[in-house]
């Protein structure tokens, strides 16, 4: 299932790497797509929404909304 997160605080490729790495630490097979301009992170994963949100939060970014696609 793909879950889309609206995320604040991402502005560069380092941010993309940090978010992607944090998510993949919890689900090594997750597919992660980051749209910096829109502030969106789309994750195709079997992990729970809460686990993925926590990963983004732990990387230092703020999830402001979650939507299933």
Protein Blocks (a to p, Z undefined) as FASTA:
>chain_A
ZZddddehiabfklmmmmmmmmmmmomkbccdddfknopacdddfbdfklmmmmmmmnop
acfbdcdZZ
